[in-house]
Structure formats: structure tokens, C-alpha cells
Amino acid sequence: MTEFENRIRDSFSRQTMMQTLGARLQRIAEGRVAIEAPILPGALQQQGAGHAGLAFSIGDSAAGYSALTLMPADREVMTVEMKINLMSPALGQRLLAEGRVIRAGRRIMVVAADIWAETGTARKHVAVLQGTMIPV
């Protein structure tokens, strides 16, 4: 396991929000991180789809951790801004957020995440996030 993988796993294990959502790291690679979370009964909106807050939370974390994979070991990242486009109801058993770095600058990193609703092997693209991270 690489140094950045260990760093991501250690940081993720301290995020109580991700624990509350039942989220887990699925993949870690340089500039890319995937996080999945079940669509639990407590994370539904009024029509029975996964709440946008669930999609945003795991998407923000996946995008942020993708930035962290490119940072020196003594640094962390924080979200400066993040937007979400909801494209379809999040119907399924789980959500998968695939975060990636679009551009790693000296002071800021532009990041994105695609959110997929999955049931078995079927998946549907339900949201896209784009934002900016800063080193701290």
C-alpha cells in the first residue's frame, strides 16, 4: 500500500459523517478516489429516492480525497466551494462517488465527482459535483 493510500484510509476512518452514512472507501489511486454508501432508510427524501445530501457528502469527500492523494504527507485539504448538479433521482441500493482531480495548481485544486446510483450490476448517473480544494 502506498503512503497516500495509508493517509487516505487513516483520514477517512476519522470522518464520523462517513461512518454515520455507512460509507466506505472503494478505490484509491493517484488523483482518484471512489466512495460508496448504502441508501439507508434514514437517508431518503420524501419521494423515496436517496437524498441529495447523501450524494453531496460522499461526492465532496471523494473529490477532496482525490486531491489529498497529490498533496505532500504533511498537508491536508479543505473544500473552498462545491456545486452539485442533480440529474436523476437516486434510486437504488447504494451510491458510488468517483472523485478526480481536474487540475492540481500550486494554491488550489479543481476537483469533480460523478455520483452513480447502483442496484446489483445496474448503474445510473445521478449527479455531478465540481469544486475547489485548498491545502491546509
ChimeraX commands (.cxc) that place a marker at each C-alpha (Angstrom):
marker #1 position 0.00,0.00,0.00 radius 0.5
marker #1 position 1.33,3.46,-0.90 radius 0.5
marker #1 position 1.89,6.30,1.56 radius 0.5
marker #1 position -1.04,8.29,0.15 radius 0.5
marker #1 position -3.34,5.24,0.38 radius 0.5
marker #1 position -2.48,4.85,4.07 radius 0.5
marker #1 position -3.04,8.58,4.61 radius 0.5
marker #1 position -6.44,8.47,2.89 radius 0.5
marker #1 position -7.56,5.41,4.86 radius 0.5
marker #1 position -6.43,6.92,8.15 radius 0.5
marker #1 position -8.18,10.25,7.46 radius 0.5
marker #1 position -11.34,8.54,6.23 radius 0.5
marker #1 position -11.53,6.41,9.39 radius 0.5
marker #1 position -11.72,9.64,11.44 radius 0.5
marker #1 position -14.66,11.11,9.47 radius 0.5
marker #1 position -17.68,10.49,11.67 radius 0.5
marker #1 position -20.01,11.77,8.93 radius 0.5
marker #1 position -18.87,8.97,6.62 radius 0.5
marker #1 position -19.36,6.47,9.45 radius 0.5
marker #1 position -22.89,7.78,10.05 radius 0.5
marker #1 position -23.70,7.31,6.36 radius 0.5
marker #1 position -22.24,3.79,6.27 radius 0.5
marker #1 position -19.79,4.94,3.60 radius 0.5
marker #1 position -16.63,3.06,2.73 radius 0.5
marker #1 position -13.62,3.61,0.51 radius 0.5
marker #1 position -13.89,1.56,-2.63 radius 0.5
marker #1 position -10.81,2.60,-4.65 radius 0.5
marker #1 position -7.79,4.83,-4.14 radius 0.5
marker #1 position -5.39,5.83,-6.93 radius 0.5
marker #1 position -3.27,8.89,-7.62 radius 0.5
marker #1 position -5.70,11.75,-8.29 radius 0.5
marker #1 position -8.76,9.48,-7.94 radius 0.5
marker #1 position -10.85,8.14,-5.05 radius 0.5
marker #1 position -14.16,6.25,-5.06 radius 0.5
marker #1 position -16.50,6.08,-2.06 radius 0.5
marker #1 position -19.69,4.07,-1.80 radius 0.5
marker #1 position -22.58,4.32,0.65 radius 0.5
marker #1 position -25.80,2.36,1.03 radius 0.5
marker #1 position -29.03,4.26,0.50 radius 0.5
marker #1 position -30.33,3.66,4.02 radius 0.5
marker #1 position -33.92,4.36,5.17 radius 0.5
marker #1 position -32.62,7.36,7.14 radius 0.5
marker #1 position -31.07,8.91,4.00 radius 0.5
marker #1 position -34.19,9.14,1.82 radius 0.5
marker #1 position -36.04,12.22,0.62 radius 0.5
marker #1 position -39.82,12.41,0.64 radius 0.5
marker #1 position -40.34,10.58,-2.70 radius 0.5
marker #1 position -38.21,7.63,-1.58 radius 0.5
marker #1 position -35.01,8.40,-3.52 radius 0.5
marker #1 position -31.61,8.85,-1.90 radius 0.5
marker #1 position -31.33,12.39,-0.52 radius 0.5
marker #1 position -29.14,14.91,-2.35 radius 0.5
marker #1 position -27.30,15.42,0.95 radius 0.5
marker #1 position -26.04,11.84,0.77 radius 0.5
marker #1 position -24.84,12.32,-2.81 radius 0.5
marker #1 position -23.19,15.63,-1.91 radius 0.5
marker #1 position -21.49,14.27,1.21 radius 0.5
marker #1 position -19.83,11.29,-0.44 radius 0.5
marker #1 position -19.08,13.28,-3.61 radius 0.5
marker #1 position -17.38,16.06,-1.65 radius 0.5
marker #1 position -15.30,13.52,0.26 radius 0.5
marker #1 position -14.35,11.55,-2.86 radius 0.5
marker #1 position -13.29,14.75,-4.65 radius 0.5
marker #1 position -11.40,16.00,-1.59 radius 0.5
marker #1 position -9.57,12.74,-1.05 radius 0.5
marker #1 position -8.62,12.64,-4.73 radius 0.5
marker #1 position -6.89,16.00,-4.14 radius 0.5
marker #1 position -5.24,14.70,-0.98 radius 0.5
marker #1 position -3.57,11.88,-2.94 radius 0.5
marker #1 position -1.50,14.58,-4.70 radius 0.5
marker #1 position -0.57,16.56,-1.58 radius 0.5
marker #1 position 2.65,16.27,0.47 radius 0.5
marker #1 position 2.36,13.99,3.51 radius 0.5
marker #1 position 2.29,16.94,5.95 radius 0.5
marker #1 position -0.71,18.67,4.31 radius 0.5
marker #1 position -4.49,18.23,4.33 radius 0.5
marker #1 position -7.15,19.73,2.07 radius 0.5
marker #1 position -10.40,21.60,2.67 radius 0.5
marker #1 position -13.27,22.42,0.38 radius 0.5
marker #1 position -13.42,26.08,-0.68 radius 0.5
marker #1 position -16.52,25.68,-2.83 radius 0.5
marker #1 position -18.53,22.82,-4.30 radius 0.5
marker #1 position -21.56,22.71,-6.55 radius 0.5
marker #1 position -23.81,19.83,-7.46 radius 0.5
marker #1 position -25.96,19.15,-10.50 radius 0.5
marker #1 position -28.68,16.61,-9.75 radius 0.5
marker #1 position -29.59,14.82,-12.97 radius 0.5
marker #1 position -31.84,11.96,-11.91 radius 0.5
marker #1 position -33.45,10.56,-8.73 radius 0.5
marker #1 position -31.00,8.43,-6.72 radius 0.5
marker #1 position -32.95,5.18,-6.83 radius 0.5
marker #1 position -31.06,2.02,-5.95 radius 0.5
marker #1 position -29.33,0.13,-3.19 radius 0.5
marker #1 position -26.23,2.31,-2.94 radius 0.5
marker #1 position -24.49,5.41,-4.28 radius 0.5
marker #1 position -20.97,5.42,-5.69 radius 0.5
marker #1 position -18.98,8.66,-5.83 radius 0.5
marker #1 position -15.99,8.67,-8.17 radius 0.5
marker #1 position -13.81,11.68,-7.35 radius 0.5
marker #1 position -10.99,13.01,-9.52 radius 0.5
marker #1 position -8.60,15.93,-9.78 radius 0.5
marker #1 position -9.21,18.08,-12.86 radius 0.5
marker #1 position -6.29,20.46,-12.27 radius 0.5
marker #1 position -3.74,20.46,-9.48 radius 0.5
marker #1 position -2.42,24.01,-9.13 radius 0.5
marker #1 position 0.06,25.40,-6.64 radius 0.5
marker #1 position -2.57,27.02,-4.40 radius 0.5
marker #1 position -5.86,25.40,-5.40 radius 0.5
marker #1 position -7.06,22.16,-6.93 radius 0.5
marker #1 position -10.10,21.91,-9.16 radius 0.5
marker #1 position -11.89,18.63,-8.48 radius 0.5
marker #1 position -15.00,16.78,-9.59 radius 0.5
marker #1 position -17.07,13.75,-8.68 radius 0.5
marker #1 position -19.61,11.66,-10.56 radius 0.5
marker #1 position -22.35,10.04,-8.48 radius 0.5
marker #1 position -23.92,6.77,-9.60 radius 0.5
marker #1 position -26.98,5.01,-8.13 radius 0.5
marker #1 position -26.47,1.25,-8.25 radius 0.5
marker #1 position -28.65,-1.82,-7.86 radius 0.5
marker #1 position -26.87,-5.11,-8.47 radius 0.5
marker #1 position -24.88,-4.56,-11.67 radius 0.5
marker #1 position -27.16,-1.78,-12.99 radius 0.5
marker #1 position -26.00,1.81,-12.51 radius 0.5
marker #1 position -27.38,5.23,-13.34 radius 0.5
marker #1 position -25.52,8.56,-13.40 radius 0.5
marker #1 position -27.47,10.74,-10.94 radius 0.5
marker #1 position -25.25,13.73,-10.09 radius 0.5
marker #1 position -22.06,15.63,-10.89 radius 0.5
marker #1 position -20.10,17.77,-8.44 radius 0.5
marker #1 position -17.35,20.27,-9.23 radius 0.5
marker #1 position -15.38,22.31,-6.76 radius 0.5
marker #1 position -12.16,23.74,-5.44 radius 0.5
marker #1 position -9.88,22.45,-2.69 radius 0.5
marker #1 position -7.11,24.28,-0.87 radius 0.5
marker #1 position -4.18,22.83,1.05 radius 0.5
marker #1 position -4.22,23.38,4.82 radius 0.5
marker link #1:1,2 radius 0.2
marker link #1:2,3 radius 0.2
marker link #1:3,4 radius 0.2
marker link #1:4,5 radius 0.2
marker link #1:5,6 radius 0.2
marker link #1:6,7 radius 0.2
marker link #1:7,8 radius 0.2
marker link #1:8,9 radius 0.2
marker link #1:9,10 radius 0.2
marker link #1:10,11 radius 0.2
marker link #1:11,12 radius 0.2
marker link #1:12,13 radius 0.2
marker link #1:13,14 radius 0.2
marker link #1:14,15 radius 0.2
marker link #1:15,16 radius 0.2
marker link #1:16,17 radius 0.2
marker link #1:17,18 radius 0.2
marker link #1:18,19 radius 0.2
marker link #1:19,20 radius 0.2
marker link #1:20,21 radius 0.2
marker link #1:21,22 radius 0.2
marker link #1:22,23 radius 0.2
marker link #1:23,24 radius 0.2
marker link #1:24,25 radius 0.2
marker link #1:25,26 radius 0.2
marker link #1:26,27 radius 0.2
marker link #1:27,28 radius 0.2
marker link #1:28,29 radius 0.2
marker link #1:29,30 radius 0.2
marker link #1:30,31 radius 0.2
marker link #1:31,32 radius 0.2
marker link #1:32,33 radius 0.2
marker link #1:33,34 radius 0.2
marker link #1:34,35 radius 0.2
marker link #1:35,36 radius 0.2
marker link #1:36,37 radius 0.2
marker link #1:37,38 radius 0.2
marker link #1:38,39 radius 0.2
marker link #1:39,40 radius 0.2
marker link #1:40,41 radius 0.2
marker link #1:41,42 radius 0.2
marker link #1:42,43 radius 0.2
marker link #1:43,44 radius 0.2
marker link #1:44,45 radius 0.2
marker link #1:45,46 radius 0.2
marker link #1:46,47 radius 0.2
marker link #1:47,48 radius 0.2
marker link #1:48,49 radius 0.2
marker link #1:49,50 radius 0.2
marker link #1:50,51 radius 0.2
marker link #1:51,52 radius 0.2
marker link #1:52,53 radius 0.2
marker link #1:53,54 radius 0.2
marker link #1:54,55 radius 0.2
marker link #1:55,56 radius 0.2
marker link #1:56,57 radius 0.2
marker link #1:57,58 radius 0.2
marker link #1:58,59 radius 0.2
marker link #1:59,60 radius 0.2
marker link #1:60,61 radius 0.2
marker link #1:61,62 radius 0.2
marker link #1:62,63 radius 0.2
marker link #1:63,64 radius 0.2
marker link #1:64,65 radius 0.2
marker link #1:65,66 radius 0.2
marker link #1:66,67 radius 0.2
marker link #1:67,68 radius 0.2
marker link #1:68,69 radius 0.2
marker link #1:69,70 radius 0.2
marker link #1:70,71 radius 0.2
marker link #1:71,72 radius 0.2
marker link #1:72,73 radius 0.2
marker link #1:73,74 radius 0.2
marker link #1:74,75 radius 0.2
marker link #1:75,76 radius 0.2
marker link #1:76,77 radius 0.2
marker link #1:77,78 radius 0.2
marker link #1:78,79 radius 0.2
marker link #1:79,80 radius 0.2
marker link #1:80,81 radius 0.2
marker link #1:81,82 radius 0.2
marker link #1:82,83 radius 0.2
marker link #1:83,84 radius 0.2
marker link #1:84,85 radius 0.2
marker link #1:85,86 radius 0.2
marker link #1:86,87 radius 0.2
marker link #1:87,88 radius 0.2
marker link #1:88,89 radius 0.2
marker link #1:89,90 radius 0.2
marker link #1:90,91 radius 0.2
marker link #1:91,92 radius 0.2
marker link #1:92,93 radius 0.2
marker link #1:93,94 radius 0.2
marker link #1:94,95 radius 0.2
marker link #1:95,96 radius 0.2
marker link #1:96,97 radius 0.2
marker link #1:97,98 radius 0.2
marker link #1:98,99 radius 0.2
marker link #1:99,100 radius 0.2
marker link #1:100,101 radius 0.2
marker link #1:101,102 radius 0.2
marker link #1:102,103 radius 0.2
marker link #1:103,104 radius 0.2
marker link #1:104,105 radius 0.2
marker link #1:105,106 radius 0.2
marker link #1:106,107 radius 0.2
marker link #1:107,108 radius 0.2
marker link #1:108,109 radius 0.2
marker link #1:109,110 radius 0.2
marker link #1:110,111 radius 0.2
marker link #1:111,112 radius 0.2
marker link #1:112,113 radius 0.2
marker link #1:113,114 radius 0.2
marker link #1:114,115 radius 0.2
marker link #1:115,116 radius 0.2
marker link #1:116,117 radius 0.2
marker link #1:117,118 radius 0.2
marker link #1:118,119 radius 0.2
marker link #1:119,120 radius 0.2
marker link #1:120,121 radius 0.2
marker link #1:121,122 radius 0.2
marker link #1:122,123 radius 0.2
marker link #1:123,124 radius 0.2
marker link #1:124,125 radius 0.2
marker link #1:125,126 radius 0.2
marker link #1:126,127 radius 0.2
marker link #1:127,128 radius 0.2
marker link #1:128,129 radius 0.2
marker link #1:129,130 radius 0.2
marker link #1:130,131 radius 0.2
marker link #1:131,132 radius 0.2
marker link #1:132,133 radius 0.2
marker link #1:133,134 radius 0.2
marker link #1:134,135 radius 0.2
marker link #1:135,136 radius 0.2
view
